[in-house]
Amino acid sequence: MVSKIFSATTCGVEATPVEIEVNDGRGNFVVIIVGLPDAAVKESRDRVKTAIENSGFRHPSGRTTINLAPADLKKEGPSFDLPIALGILLASGQMEAPCLTEYYFVGELALNGAIRSVRGVLPIALEAKKRGKRGLVIPAENTVEAAVVEGLEIVPVRNLRETFEWLSGARNIAPAKVDIHALFRQYGHDDWDYADVKGQEFGKNALKVAAAGGHNCLLIGPPGSGKSMLAKRLPTILPPMTLDEALETTKIHSVAGLLTGLHPFVGARPFRSPHHTISDVGLVGGGANPTPGEISLAHNGVLFLDELPEFKRTALEVMRQPLEDGKVTISRAAGTMTFPSQIMLVAAMNPTPDGKELRETRSSPMEVRRYLSRISGPLLDRIDIQIEVGAVKVDALADGPSGESSEQMRVQVQEARARQLHRFKGKRKITCNAQMGSKEVKQFCQLSATSMEILKYAMADLNLSARAYDRILKVARTLSDLKGEENISDDSVSGAIQFRSLDRQLWG
């Protein structure tokens, strides 16, 4: 007898349907799995056999053939254990389930029949809804992750016996439901606050501008000046995530296996801070079985690179295209996968090799230049704001005012972003000033005669490079948006120039 059951596998951050056919034949005992299974799928024959017998069922004693279709798609991971087991029970006549084809099934089996959580459940749930399936049967630990998909019946199960009884009508399992708004409240809260930062008002203002325009930012200062403290609080002033953004980000974390029962949903903008020893693949993604890297795990959030010059040059260079395109494309012989990477890059570094400020360093000018040259010009091209973060005096730490809170700053950022959304209405894939191309810069960043003179003077006097020109215009546009100005003011141009003055001091 041949049975058919439906499941799915992930390819990149999307899911692809997989049909599992099981034939219970005659002959000597053997279990054959075909359809490009990887090692984890091949090993399922032993897990499934033991789980079936320990759950009180009988495993066929003849030749069992299991086909995973489509045959030209590589199947990976242990998530096919549950559908394979159910297919065997159906093919051997131990189970009748007329509604079987209306559901997708995923889950890893333990030897005692318990069903363990698997990665990639959210993309599979979205695919099941897209294919018009009635529901999805999943491990109980993955319940919240899948239940955020509305219009799909989510059936959480804990073991093979329970799944069998539900399919046979002997047990009732209520479909799981979640309150999306409660999820945002529970998993979207952040305890960080810019009110805790004292003595770095210029740095706070620069990051507020960066958040308002979606600009990448570089913080330069000695150790202990507060660079990391400023960067870690940046997600608290970004606009709250929309449901679509949260689902897209959660999909990436689901595929990467980062979701747990305690954190099954990404409701706050992610903040990723990899160590400078990270590999190229770890940062951008890839591998034999491509998985998302840190730049994709930070999608819709912030990627913080501390000690920027210490990162491998090759790792930094492969970031250039994802920063420009907002996605990572990984090509392999078996196919091409794309991971989204719409991020804000915030980097931090010391001004000199010994960590001292320029006026205090014992490093020679050649050593300083060699240290700074580890960061290529093309990468700097993609960083709109470069500021110096000086050491904070003790008086400012002890008695200084707290300044603006994250909530106050977020309100200003949201108002500026709303102006940008209105301005770019009808412009595909442009939602903030940092995403403007040369055409949009000419259209929306026109300067008065006075402002143009200020910019020309600065370009010549401060020895700013040509690459700084468009960056200054974009940041000036954001500064005016924060002030509610329709046109770019002289003060906004001057303020944007301040954020690029380090071009002359460090790289000019």
C-alpha positions as CSV (number, residue, x, y, z in Angstrom):
1,M,0.0,0.0,0.0
2,V,1.2,3.5,-0.8
3,S,0.5,6.5,1.4
4,K,1.1,10.2,0.8
5,I,1.7,12.9,3.4
6,F,2.7,16.5,3.1
7,S,5.6,18.5,4.7
8,A,8.0,21.2,3.7
9,T,11.6,22.2,3.8
10,T,13.3,25.6,4.0
11,C,15.4,27.0,1.2
12,G,17.0,30.2,2.3
13,V,14.2,32.0,4.3
14,E,11.4,30.5,2.2
15,A,9.8,27.1,2.4
16,T,9.3,24.6,-0.4
17,P,6.6,21.8,-0.2
18,V,7.7,18.2,0.0
19,E,5.5,15.2,-0.7
20,I,6.4,12.1,1.4
21,E,5.3,8.8,-0.2
22,V,5.7,5.5,1.7
23,N,5.3,2.1,0.2
24,D,4.9,-1.0,2.4
25,G,6.2,-3.8,0.3
26,R,7.2,-7.5,0.6
27,G,10.6,-9.0,1.0
28,N,13.4,-8.9,3.6
29,F,13.3,-6.0,6.1
30,V,14.9,-2.9,4.8
31,V,14.1,0.8,4.8
32,I,15.1,2.8,1.8
33,I,14.9,6.6,1.6
34,V,15.2,8.3,-1.8
35,G,14.9,11.9,-2.9
36,L,18.3,13.5,-2.1
37,P,18.2,13.1,1.7
38,D,21.1,14.4,3.7
39,A,22.7,12.4,6.6
40,A,20.1,13.7,9.2
41,V,17.2,12.5,6.9
42,K,18.9,9.1,6.2
43,E,19.3,8.6,10.0
44,S,15.6,9.1,10.5
45,R,15.0,5.4,9.5
46,D,16.4,4.3,12.9
47,R,14.8,7.1,14.9
48,V,11.4,6.5,13.3
49,K,11.5,2.7,13.7
50,T,12.4,2.9,17.4
51,A,9.8,5.7,18.0
52,I,7.0,3.8,16.3
53,E,7.7,0.6,18.3
54,N,8.1,2.5,21.6
55,S,4.8,4.3,21.0
56,G,2.9,0.9,20.8
57,F,2.8,0.5,17.0
58,R,4.2,-2.0,14.6
59,H,6.9,-1.2,12.1
60,P,6.5,-3.0,8.8
61,S,8.8,-6.1,8.6
62,G,9.2,-6.0,4.8
63,R,10.7,-3.6,2.3
64,T,9.7,0.0,3.1
65,T,10.4,2.6,0.4
66,I,10.2,6.3,1.3
67,N,10.3,8.9,-1.4
68,L,10.7,12.6,-0.8
69,A,9.5,14.6,-3.7
70,P,10.6,16.6,-5.6
71,A,13.5,14.3,-6.1
72,D,15.9,17.0,-7.4
73,L,15.6,19.1,-4.2
74,K,18.0,18.3,-1.4
75,K,16.3,17.5,1.9
76,E,18.0,18.5,5.1
77,G,17.4,18.1,8.8
78,P,15.3,15.9,11.1
79,S,11.9,17.7,10.5
80,F,10.7,14.9,8.3
81,D,10.6,12.3,11.1
82,L,7.0,12.9,12.1
83,P,5.5,12.8,8.6
84,I,7.6,9.7,7.7
85,A,6.3,7.9,10.8
86,L,2.7,8.8,10.0
87,G,3.2,7.7,6.4
88,I,4.5,4.3,7.6
89,L,1.5,3.9,9.9
90,L,-0.9,4.8,7.1
91,A,0.8,2.6,4.5
92,S,0.8,-0.4,6.9
93,G,-2.9,-0.1,7.6
94,Q,-2.6,0.8,11.2
95,M,-4.2,4.3,10.8
96,E,-7.0,5.9,8.9
97,A,-7.0,9.7,8.5
98,P,-9.2,11.1,5.8
99,C,-8.1,14.7,6.6
100,L,-4.4,13.9,6.3
101,T,-3.8,15.7,3.1
102,E,-5.2,18.9,4.4
103,Y,-2.3,19.5,6.7
104,Y,1.5,19.9,6.6
105,F,3.4,17.9,9.2
106,V,6.9,18.7,10.7
107,G,8.7,17.4,13.8
108,E,11.7,15.5,15.0
109,L,11.1,12.2,16.8
110,A,12.9,11.1,20.0
111,L,13.4,7.4,20.5
112,N,10.5,7.3,23.0
113,G,8.1,8.9,20.5
114,A,8.3,12.4,21.9
115,I,8.3,15.2,19.3
116,R,11.1,17.7,19.5
117,S,11.1,21.3,18.1
118,V,12.6,22.0,14.7
119,R,13.9,25.1,12.9
120,G,12.1,26.9,10.1
121,V,8.5,26.4,11.3
122,L,7.4,30.0,10.5
123,P,8.4,29.9,6.8
124,I,6.6,26.5,6.6
125,A,3.5,27.9,8.2
126,L,3.4,30.8,5.7
127,E,3.9,28.3,2.8
128,A,1.1,26.1,4.1
129,K,-1.2,29.1,4.1
130,K,-0.1,30.1,0.7
131,R,-0.8,26.6,-0.6
132,G,-4.3,26.7,0.8
133,K,-3.8,24.0,3.4
134,R,-6.1,23.8,6.3
135,G,-3.4,23.7,9.0
136,L,0.0,22.7,10.2
137,V,0.9,20.0,12.7
138,I,4.0,21.0,14.7
139,P,5.9,20.3,17.9
140,A,4.3,22.0,20.9
141,E,7.5,24.0,21.5
142,N,7.1,25.7,18.1
143,T,3.5,26.8,18.8
144,V,3.9,30.5,19.3
145,E,6.2,30.8,16.3
146,A,3.7,29.3,13.9
147,A,0.5,30.7,15.5
148,V,1.4,34.2,14.5
149,V,0.2,33.3,11.0
150,E,-3.5,34.1,10.8
151,G,-6.0,32.0,8.9
152,L,-4.1,28.7,9.5
153,E,-5.0,26.0,12.0
154,I,-2.0,25.3,14.1
155,V,-2.1,21.9,15.9
156,P,0.6,21.5,18.6
157,V,1.5,17.8,19.4
158,R,3.9,16.4,22.0
159,N,4.3,12.8,20.9
160,L,3.6,10.3,18.1
161,R,0.8,8.6,20.1
162,E,-1.0,11.9,20.7
163,T,-0.8,12.7,16.9
164,F,-2.2,9.3,16.0
165,E,-5.1,9.7,18.4
166,W,-5.9,13.2,17.0
167,L,-5.8,12.0,13.4
168,S,-8.0,9.1,14.3
169,G,-10.6,11.3,16.1
170,A,-9.9,9.8,19.5
171,R,-8.4,13.0,20.9
172,N,-9.3,16.6,20.6
173,I,-6.5,19.2,20.3
174,A,-7.6,22.8,20.2
175,P,-5.9,24.8,17.5
176,A,-3.3,27.2,19.0
177,K,-4.0,31.0,18.9
178,V,-1.9,33.9,20.0
179,D,-2.5,37.6,20.6
180,I,-0.1,39.5,18.3
181,H,-0.4,42.7,20.3
182,A,0.5,40.8,23.5
183,L,3.5,39.3,21.7
184,F,4.8,42.7,20.8
185,R,4.3,43.9,24.4
186,Q,6.1,40.8,25.7
187,Y,9.0,40.5,23.3
188,G,9.2,44.0,22.0
189,H,10.3,45.6,25.3
190,D,13.8,47.0,25.8
191,D,15.3,48.1,29.1
192,W,18.0,50.3,27.5
193,D,17.4,54.1,27.6
194,Y,19.4,57.0,26.4
195,A,18.5,58.8,29.6
196,D,21.2,56.6,31.2
197,V,23.9,58.1,29.0
198,K,25.6,61.2,30.4
199,G,28.1,63.6,28.8
200,Q,27.7,62.5,25.2
201,E,25.0,64.8,23.8
202,F,26.8,65.2,20.5
203,G,27.0,61.4,20.1
204,K,23.3,61.0,21.1
205,N,22.2,63.7,18.6
206,A,24.3,62.0,15.8
207,L,22.6,58.7,16.4
208,K,19.2,60.3,16.5
209,V,19.9,61.7,13.1
210,A,21.2,58.3,12.0
211,A,17.9,56.7,13.2
212,A,15.7,59.4,11.6
213,G,17.3,58.9,8.2
214,G,18.4,55.3,8.3
215,H,22.1,56.3,8.0
216,N,25.0,54.1,8.7
217,C,27.3,55.6,11.4
218,L,30.9,55.3,12.6
219,L,31.9,56.2,16.2
220,I,35.5,57.0,16.8
221,G,36.9,57.5,20.3
222,P,39.2,56.1,23.0
223,P,38.2,53.1,25.1
224,G,35.7,53.9,27.8
225,S,34.2,56.9,26.0
226,G,30.8,55.3,25.7
227,K,30.8,54.1,22.0
228,S,29.2,50.7,22.8
229,M,26.8,52.2,25.3
230,L,25.5,54.7,22.6
231,A,25.2,52.0,20.0
232,K,23.4,49.4,22.1
233,R,20.6,51.9,22.7
234,L,20.0,52.8,19.1
235,P,17.2,50.2,18.6
236,T,15.2,51.9,21.3
237,I,14.8,55.1,19.2
238,L,14.0,53.4,15.9
239,P,10.3,53.2,14.9
240,P,8.5,50.1,16.3
241,M,8.5,47.1,14.1
242,T,5.4,46.5,11.9
243,L,3.9,43.0,11.8
244,D,5.3,42.4,8.4
245,E,8.8,43.4,9.6
246,A,8.5,41.2,12.7
247,L,7.4,38.2,10.6
248,E,10.2,38.7,8.2
249,T,12.8,39.0,10.9
250,T,11.4,36.1,12.9
251,K,11.6,33.9,9.7
252,I,15.3,34.5,9.5
253,H,15.8,33.7,13.2
254,S,13.6,30.6,12.8
255,V,15.7,29.3,9.9
256,A,18.9,30.0,11.9
257,G,17.5,28.0,14.8
258,L,17.7,30.9,17.2
259,L,14.0,30.8,18.4
260,T,13.3,29.0,21.7
261,G,10.3,28.4,23.9
262,L,11.3,31.4,25.9
263,H,11.9,33.7,22.9
264,P,9.7,32.4,20.1
265,F,9.1,35.7,18.4
266,V,11.2,38.7,17.4
267,G,9.1,41.8,18.3
268,A,11.9,44.3,18.9
269,R,14.4,45.4,16.3
270,P,17.4,43.1,16.5
271,F,20.8,44.3,17.7
272,R,23.6,42.0,16.6
273,S,27.2,42.5,17.8
274,P,29.6,39.9,16.4
275,H,33.2,39.6,17.7
276,H,35.9,40.8,15.4
277,T,37.2,37.3,14.9
278,I,34.1,36.3,13.0
279,S,34.6,34.6,9.6
280,D,33.3,35.9,6.3
281,V,30.6,33.2,6.3
282,G,29.6,34.0,9.8
283,L,29.2,37.7,9.0
284,V,27.5,37.5,5.6
285,G,26.1,33.9,5.5
286,G,26.8,30.9,3.4
287,G,28.4,27.5,4.1
288,A,27.8,24.1,2.4
289,N,24.2,24.3,3.5
290,P,23.7,28.1,3.3
291,T,22.5,29.7,6.5
292,P,22.0,33.4,7.3
293,G,24.9,35.4,8.7
294,E,25.0,38.2,11.3
295,I,24.1,40.8,8.7
296,S,20.8,39.0,7.9
297,L,20.1,38.2,11.5
298,A,20.2,42.0,12.1
299,H,17.6,42.5,9.3
300,N,15.3,45.4,10.2
301,G,17.6,46.3,13.1
302,V,21.2,47.3,13.9
303,L,24.5,45.5,13.2
304,F,27.2,46.8,15.5
305,L,30.8,46.2,14.7
306,D,33.0,47.1,17.6
307,E,36.8,47.5,17.0
308,L,36.1,47.9,13.2
309,P,39.8,47.8,12.1
310,E,40.3,44.5,13.9
311,F,37.8,42.7,11.6
312,K,39.3,40.7,8.7
313,R,39.6,42.9,5.6
314,T,37.9,40.2,3.5
315,A,34.9,40.0,5.9
316,L,34.4,43.8,5.7
317,E,34.7,43.8,1.9
318,V,32.0,41.2,1.4
319,M,29.6,43.4,3.3
320,R,29.7,46.2,0.7
321,Q,27.2,44.7,-1.7
322,P,24.6,43.7,1.0
323,L,24.8,47.2,2.5
324,E,24.1,48.6,-0.9
325,D,21.3,46.2,-2.0
326,G,19.7,45.3,1.3
327,K,20.1,41.6,0.6
328,V,22.7,38.8,0.5
329,T,22.8,36.5,-2.5
330,I,24.6,33.2,-2.1
331,S,25.3,31.1,-5.2
332,R,26.1,27.4,-5.0
333,A,26.1,24.6,-7.5
334,A,22.7,23.4,-6.3
335,G,21.2,26.9,-6.7
336,T,21.0,30.5,-5.4
337,M,19.6,31.6,-2.1
338,T,18.8,35.2,-1.0
339,F,18.7,36.4,2.6
340,P,17.4,39.9,3.4
341,S,19.8,42.3,5.1
342,Q,18.1,45.7,5.4
343,I,20.1,47.0,8.3
344,M,21.6,50.0,10.0
345,L,25.4,49.6,10.3
346,V,26.9,51.1,13.4
347,A,30.7,50.7,13.8
348,A,33.1,51.8,16.5
349,M,36.9,52.1,16.6
350,N,39.8,53.7,18.4
351,P,41.4,56.8,16.8
352,T,44.9,55.3,17.1
353,P,46.4,51.8,17.5
354,D,47.1,52.3,21.2
355,G,43.6,53.6,21.9
356,K,44.7,57.2,22.7
357,E,43.4,60.3,21.1
358,L,45.4,61.8,18.3
359,R,46.9,64.5,20.4
360,E,48.0,62.0,23.1
361,T,49.1,58.9,21.1
362,R,52.6,57.6,21.2
363,S,52.1,55.9,17.8
364,S,53.9,57.4,14.9
365,P,51.9,59.0,12.0
366,M,52.8,56.1,9.8
367,E,51.4,53.6,12.4
368,V,48.2,55.6,12.7
369,R,47.7,55.8,9.0
370,R,48.4,52.0,8.6
371,Y,45.9,51.3,11.4
372,L,43.2,53.5,9.7
373,S,43.9,52.1,6.3
374,R,42.5,48.7,7.3
375,I,39.1,50.2,6.5
376,S,38.7,50.6,2.8
377,G,37.4,53.7,1.0
378,P,34.5,51.8,-0.6
379,L,33.2,50.7,2.8
380,L,33.5,54.2,4.1
381,D,31.5,55.3,1.1
382,R,28.5,53.5,2.7
383,I,28.8,55.2,6.1
384,D,27.1,58.6,6.1
385,I,27.9,59.8,9.6
386,Q,31.4,59.7,11.1
387,I,31.8,61.3,14.5
388,E,34.3,61.6,17.2
389,V,33.3,60.5,20.7
390,G,35.5,62.0,23.3
391,A,36.3,60.8,26.8
392,V,33.6,61.9,29.4
393,K,34.7,64.0,32.3
394,V,34.0,62.8,35.9
395,D,31.9,65.9,36.6
396,A,29.5,65.0,33.8
397,L,29.2,61.4,35.0
398,A,28.4,62.5,38.6
399,D,26.3,65.6,38.3
400,G,25.5,66.0,34.6
401,P,21.9,66.1,33.3
402,S,20.4,62.9,31.8
403,G,19.3,64.6,28.6
404,E,16.6,63.2,26.3
405,S,15.1,59.8,27.0
406,S,14.8,57.2,24.3
407,E,11.0,57.7,24.2
408,Q,11.4,61.4,23.5
409,M,14.0,60.7,20.8
410,R,11.8,58.0,19.3
411,V,8.9,60.5,18.9
412,Q,11.1,62.9,16.9
413,V,12.5,60.0,14.8
414,Q,9.0,58.7,13.9
415,E,7.9,62.2,12.9
416,A,10.9,62.6,10.6
417,R,10.4,59.1,9.1
418,A,6.7,60.0,8.5
419,R,7.8,63.0,6.5
420,Q,10.1,60.8,4.4
421,L,7.5,58.2,3.7
422,H,5.2,60.9,2.5
423,R,8.0,62.4,0.3
424,F,9.0,59.1,-1.2
425,K,5.4,57.9,-1.8
426,G,5.4,56.0,-5.1
427,K,9.2,55.5,-5.0
428,R,9.8,51.8,-4.9
429,K,12.0,50.5,-2.1
430,I,12.8,54.0,-0.8
431,T,11.5,54.5,2.8
432,C,14.2,56.8,4.3
433,N,16.8,59.3,3.2
434,A,19.7,57.0,3.4
435,Q,18.2,54.9,0.5
436,M,18.1,57.8,-1.9
437,G,20.0,57.4,-5.2
438,S,21.6,60.2,-7.2
439,K,18.3,60.9,-8.9
440,E,16.4,61.4,-5.7
441,V,19.3,63.4,-4.2
442,K,19.0,65.9,-7.1
443,Q,15.2,66.0,-6.7
444,F,14.8,66.3,-2.9
445,C,18.1,67.8,-1.7
446,Q,18.2,71.1,-3.6
447,L,20.1,73.8,-1.8
448,S,19.8,77.6,-1.7
449,A,22.6,79.7,-3.0
450,T,23.8,80.4,0.6
451,S,23.8,76.7,1.5
452,M,25.6,75.8,-1.7
453,E,28.3,78.3,-0.9
454,I,28.7,76.8,2.6
455,L,29.1,73.3,1.2
456,K,31.5,74.4,-1.5
457,Y,33.7,76.2,1.1
458,A,33.6,73.2,3.4
459,M,34.6,70.8,0.6
460,A,37.6,72.9,-0.3
461,D,38.6,74.1,3.2
462,L,38.2,70.8,5.0
463,N,39.6,68.8,2.0
464,L,36.5,66.6,1.9
465,S,36.4,63.9,-0.8
466,A,33.9,63.8,-3.6
467,R,32.3,60.8,-2.0
468,A,31.3,63.0,1.0
469,Y,29.2,65.3,-1.2
470,D,26.1,63.1,-1.5
471,R,26.4,61.9,2.1
472,I,26.3,65.5,3.4
473,L,23.2,66.2,1.3
474,K,21.4,63.2,2.6
475,V,22.2,63.9,6.2
476,A,21.3,67.6,5.8
477,R,17.9,66.4,4.4
478,T,17.4,64.3,7.6
479,L,18.4,67.2,9.9
480,S,15.8,69.4,8.2
481,D,13.2,66.6,8.5
482,L,13.9,66.5,12.2
483,K,13.2,70.2,12.4
484,G,10.1,69.9,10.3
485,E,11.6,72.1,7.5
486,E,10.3,71.7,4.0
487,N,13.6,72.9,2.5
488,I,17.2,72.2,3.6
489,S,18.4,75.1,5.8
490,D,21.9,76.5,6.1
491,D,22.1,75.2,9.6
492,S,21.3,71.6,8.4
493,V,24.1,71.8,5.9
494,S,26.5,73.0,8.5
495,G,25.4,70.3,10.9
496,A,25.8,67.6,8.2
497,I,29.3,68.9,7.5
498,Q,30.2,68.4,11.2
499,F,29.3,64.8,10.8
500,R,31.9,64.4,8.0
501,S,34.8,66.5,9.3
502,L,36.7,63.4,10.3
503,D,37.3,62.7,6.6
504,R,40.0,65.3,6.7
505,Q,41.3,64.5,10.2
506,L,41.6,60.7,9.7
507,W,41.5,59.8,6.0
508,G,42.1,63.0,4.1
